[in-house]
Amino acid sequence: MEDYLKEFQTLVKVNKFEERYAQEIIPESFFGFPLQTIVEAERKLLSQEVPSVAYFSMEYGLATSFYNSFQSAKPVSEFNMLPKQNIFSNMRIRDYYVPFHIENRIIDLPIYSGGLGVLAGDTLKSAADLGMPLAAVGILWRKGYFKQNFWFKDGQVPEELNWDPYSYPGLLPLDTVIKVPLKDQDLHLRLWKYYVYGFNKKHAVPLILLDSNLDENKPESRKLTDQLYRSDNSYIKIMQRIILGMGGIKAIKALGYHIEKYHLNEGHAAMALVEKADALKENNLHSLEKNFVYTCHTPVAAGHDRFALKDLEKVLPEENIEFIGKNGVENGDTANFTLLLMNCCEHVNAVAKKHGEITRLQFPHYEKKIQSITNGIHIPTWISDDIAGLFKKYEIEIGPCGGGHEGSKNLEKLRTNEQFRRDLWAAHQANKQRLGAIFKSWDVKENVLTLCWARRIAAYKRPSLIFQDPRRLVEIAKKVGPIQLFIAGKAHPNDNLVGTFINDIMNTIDSLGKHNPYLRIIMLENYDIFFGKLLTNSVDVWLNNPLPPFEASGTSGMKAILNGVLQLSTLDGWVVEAADAAPAAGIGEIFGYKHKSGDPVGNELDLRLDTDSAELYNSLEKLTKLYYATNENGKIDINSKWIDMMINCMILSHYFNTCRMLGEYRDRMWFVKE
Ligand SMILES: *Cc1c(COP(=O)(O)O)cnc(C)c1O
């Protein structure tokens, strides 16, 4: 038998191994997972024979509470456990807020803010499922994103999040410290590693996390990697991007990985180009270009990084400024990272077909480079146990790709199987009962139509659309049937405009107190991956109402369809493709303003709240009628169109997954030979 522990220790230099991790990393076992898998992943990345991919992202969404659940021999710090949080609702049980707690739940690795990070996390899991030689680079956010509190009359009140990376299971500080020489200082960064295993634990990919909290650094530099997306200070914003991009390239080099392609997930990582150009010691764009691909995730202006050249000049050496000046400057004085990436990457992808069209409209000069590869989700992460059980019973292979085409064919064949339809409904009800058990103080009922809007709170996503005309909402609930509505999401802590949405929503919820026999609204603090999974698989209808065409893709609805949850959605992002591909009965209700091909992109602040909310209510009324025709207080019409739509949703999940997405990255962006 090979001595994997010895090899692990040679390959991975864990800081204070004996003192900190000797109990959890033992022969054969890495926090309860196979150690061999890690050794093999490291060998592959070091091998000169295997061309590998490095994936850079500012954030990664990974939830140890239900996937990659490492076991820890020593106690996990209480700072890493889910704190008590409040629920705001119109039910007024005792008070506006009722504290709510899930015992013994470890927090998600607090290094993400929303969908972009969750996609990056799912990408790593699928890369591991497929055994792809890939290493990921990110930042160890010492204070995470932030902890969210809802205060009535104040809206969102952010609080600093404190957690303990040393007792977070599976997270390892390395001895390796790299140095980024800058004009005003040498910035030192410690490397950490976190391994993401595939669903069968046969492969893993390392996630390398950079940390500036070192004694060698100036006190203010130690805080650079504290908070994700700190935006109140352009120096810090610039430094965070230098750490990810330049630090990331140096980290890969220090680890000795043999990388052929660098995949920059969103523009935040653009400084990797600058570092690599410097390392190549030539300004030969062509050789640089061959190494880089870039995924552009948003048509919204705030998603594209721009910095005053003079601010960059304060920190970056002259040759770096020269390179940026040649390849990514607009109006003579502003560095535009998106331009830099468009100029210097061989391939660029938008994240859904519609988004490809919009990106080509926004960047006509790069039209030929821009292709679309639609986002996905990691099926084993997001499928509920009961739906997985249903797949198993009907011998539909789930696997990392959700059964591929075979699985979807089988679902189509089962459409007319009455027992299957009953079992599908029962699996869905079991999910809903679990939701009811968790929120039992709010008396969540399994035979009441339940909707959810949960995602990052950004203006174009229109979090308050369903509250635009509360009277109409109440009318539907009274006339057609009762409605339960879950709401959750974080707003960027420095975005005051968006913060007011939360305040408005709370006021509206409060004003609906007397209608709570018909309309129950439950608003959760600190939306995270755990709640994302719970809500996407257990409500009846997933509400998605971004203003077209500003939702590049969106992924939460993909989690919902996998579990047979219908869509109440505008036609944007991934939904455009889904609506096109769906069998005749559709996947729910599509409503609202549509962006037509060839039309200008439009104004992201013209939210069309009145016209689109009117359509939303009409569609909601239709769905509510159909729901209560299907489920008459537990008596089910098994031939209902509702169940056909559930099946249609599930069939589509065989396309909307990260396994398919990574195959496309490999075949259309990376072109690495394995
Ligand atoms: C899936 C997910 C998102 C992304 O939702 P969108 O619909 O793409 O906006 C954001 N946050 C969490 C916690 C998620 O799980």
The ligand as an SDF file (V2000), in Angstrom:
LIG
                    3D

 15 15  0  0  0  0  0  0  0  0999 V2000
  -28.2800   30.0980   -6.4810 C   0  0  0  0  0  0  0  0  0  0  0  0
  -27.9790   31.1520   -5.5310 C   0  0  0  0  0  0  0  0  0  0  0  0
  -27.9230   32.4860   -5.9440 C   0  0  0  0  0  0  0  0  0  0  0  0
  -28.1610   32.8950   -7.3800 C   0  0  0  0  0  0  0  0  0  0  0  0
  -29.5070   33.1850   -7.6260 O   0  0  0  0  0  0  0  0  0  0  0  0
  -29.9440   33.9250   -8.9750 P   0  0  0  0  0  0  0  0  0  0  0  0
  -31.2990   33.4690   -9.2680 O   0  0  0  0  0  0  0  0  0  0  0  0
  -28.9970   33.4980  -10.0300 O   0  0  0  0  0  0  0  0  0  0  0  0
  -29.8770   35.3720   -8.7240 O   0  0  0  0  0  0  0  0  0  0  0  0
  -27.6220   33.4620   -5.0140 C   0  0  0  0  0  0  0  0  0  0  0  0
  -27.4160   33.1480   -3.7280 N   0  0  0  0  0  0  0  0  0  0  0  0
  -27.4710   31.8770   -3.2890 C   0  0  0  0  0  0  0  0  0  0  0  0
  -27.2270   31.5960   -1.8590 C   0  0  0  0  0  0  0  0  0  0  0  0
  -27.7550   30.8380   -4.1730 C   0  0  0  0  0  0  0  0  0  0  0  0
  -27.7980   29.5800   -3.7280 O   0  0  0  0  0  0  0  0  0  0  0  0
  1  2  1  0
  2  3  1  0
  2 14  2  0
  3  4  1  0
  3 10  2  0
  4  5  1  0
  5  6  1  0
  6  7  2  0
  6  8  1  0
  6  9  1  0
 10 11  1  0
 11 12  2  0
 12 13  1  0
 12 14  1  0
 14 15  1  0
M  END
$$$$
